[in-house]
C-alpha cells in the first residue's frame, strides 16, 4: 500500500466527486447513475426527451446528440463521457475528444459496433467464428450474395439496427426484392442463417489499466426480436471459450468499460459471434442483484479509473423484460426471490418498460420463478 | 394468483409511481432513495440544508422541520411520509397526520424512541431485560438515583441524544454535580453501567400487513461514542432471542418499516436492550451488498405497502464507517470484496462521511478485510 493511498480524500465533496456524462437518458443511463452515486460520482445525461427516465437521478441536459451548443454545455459539466447506445454520432464523439474529454468505451469500439460489416470483419480478423456474410450495396449485390451465402439468409442494415429492426429473413429467391424493400434499400450485409441450439452472451469489463473480468454467461431468448428472458448459466461448458473471444475483442480495441458479446451456440460446442454492444447490456441486468458487483457499477468503475469489483454470482438468477406493458410492483414482489425494476417510462407497444430479476438457490428454482413472472406479464 | 394481479399497471409512469416524502436529507435518506428508484418510487426530502446529500437523488424541499409552510409544500407533493431520524418534531408529525398522510413508522414508535424514559419503560413492560434505570428531573433526583442504581452509572438526557451525545458516565459520587452540568441540567435517566461482552443489534422489518422479517444480527464496535465497525454475525446463538424481543416491540407498536434494536450481551447469554431506532440503521448498512434485499429497500417496500424481500446473507460481511475523513475511493476498492460509499458531505470532525462494506466467503476473511480498511482510514 503506497503512502499516497493513505491520504484522506478532499474535504469538499465537489473535489472528491467526479462527474460522468452519459450520452442518452434511458434506462441504461438510469441504472448506471443509480449504481454510481454510492461511489461518490455525479451524473449528467444528454438526450432530446425532456422526460428522459434517467433525469430522476441525474442532471439532465435536453438536447440532440449532434447539437453543438448542447454538446458544449454537456462537455463543460463533466470529467469523462460514456454512452448508453451505440448509435452516437461519430461527429459528436470527435467533438468531445477535441475538448480533451476522455470517451469510454473508446471511439474505435463505437465505430466497429455500429457497422455490422466492420463488426463481422473484425470477428474474422480476430479468429472469432461468425456466420458467413457478404456486403450488399444494391439489389445486384444482394442477388450475388444469395448465390454465395445460400438460403435461408438474413439481410441486415449495416447501421442503426437494434431489437430486430432493419432485418429481413430471406427463405427463397422470390423474397429477395421484398427483403431489399423492407430494409429500406440501405447498405446491408447478408448473413447465412444459423441453426443454433442456444443464444448466449458474455459480459466482460476492462479497466483503464487493462484488467479484465467476466460474468458467467447468460442464456437468452427473444420475443418479436426483443430480448425477453436472460438466464444466468453457471459453470457453462462454453464459458472459457466465450471469455477467450471477449478478451480478443477487448484487447484489440484497447477497450475500457463493459462489453457484451452475443453468441450463437451451434451443435452444442461451437460459438459463432452474432454482435457486440459497447455498453452495459440487457442480458446483464440480473447482475444488479445476482453478482458481487453489477455490470453497471463495474462499467462506472472502469470509466472512472477505479479498480474493478468481483463478478461472482453466489445464487442462480434470471431476468424477465416487461415489454409494452408492466405488471404492478406488488404482484412481482410477491414472488419469492423477485426484484422489480420500473424504468419510469410511458407504456408503448414494443417498449422496454422494466424488468424483474429472480434469485434462488438452484437453477431449476430460478426457471420455475421465471414462469411465475411470465404468468404475470402474459396479460392477453 | 387473482385476476386483478394480472392487470397491467398504468401507462403513464406518474400514475404507476408513488412519491415517498422523507423528513431529513442525510445519508440515510440518500440510501433510501437510491434503493427505491428501481421500484418505480420517487422521493421528496425535507431538510433545512440546501446542500443535503440526498438532494442528488431526490426532489429537495429546503425548510425547517417545523416550518408550517414548508411542511405544507412537502405534504402536497407526496403520498406517504417516512423519516431518517427520531427527533422529528411531534407537532410536525401531527400536522402531517391531520393532512391524512400516512406516516411510517407510526408516530407512537417515534414518541417512544425519542424519550429514553418511555423507551426503557416499554422494554420493561414487554418483558425485555434492560439495565436498571431511574428518572432524573433535578440534582436531588440524581443523588437519590445514584443510591438506588449504584455506581458506576450513566446519566443520559431523555431526549435528543445520539452518537454518545447528552451522556455522562458517573464513577464516583463526587462526579455527580459535574455530570449534571455536562448533560445540561435537562430531564434525564440514570442507567446502571452494564459490563457487556458484546454489543449487537438486530434489524427487523414489518410490512403494513404485519409480516415480519429479520436480518442476521450485527456485532458493533464504537469509537468516541460513534459506531465504527459492524460485523454480520451468522448463526449467532442469540439470534432467536434478539428476534423475539424485536417482535414484541414491532407488534406492540403496530410498526411499519425497519426497526433497529441495540442490545448488550451480558455473560455471553443474556441480552439487555439498550435502545431502539425507528428507522434504517447504521449497523445494517452491510445489507446493501450483503443481503438478498437491503434494509433500505425493505423499509421502502414496507412504507409503500409492497411485499417484503428476502433477508438472507449468502456471504460473510462487515461495514466500516469513515468518520471525519474519508479515504480515496480507489484505495478502498483495491481491497478484495470491498464496496465504497461516499455520502457527498463536507468533511468535518466527528461527521459520518461514508462507509465501506466488505463481503467475503468466511467470517475470518471478512475480519481480515476490516483490518485492511481500517489501515486506510487510520491516517494519523
Interface residues (C-beta under 8 A of the other chain):
Chain A: X1 X5 X6 X7 X8 X9 X10 X11 X12 X13 X16 X17 X30 X31 X34 X37 X38 X39 X40 X42 X53 X56 X57 X288 X289 X292 X293 X301 X304 X305 X306 X307 X309 X310 X314 X315 X325 X326 X327 X328 X329 X330 X331 X333 X334 X336 X337 X339 X340 X341 X342 X344 X345 X346 X347 X348 X354 X359 X375 X376 X378 X379
Chain B: X1 X5 X6 X7 X8 X9 X10 X11 X12 X13 X16 X17 X30 X31 X34 X37 X38 X39 X40 X42 X53 X56 X57 X288 X289 X292 X293 X301 X304 X305 X306 X307 X309 X310 X314 X315 X325 X326 X327 X328 X329 X330 X331 X333 X334 X336 X337 X339 X340 X341 X342 X344 X345 X346 X347 X348 X354 X359 X375 X376 X378 X379
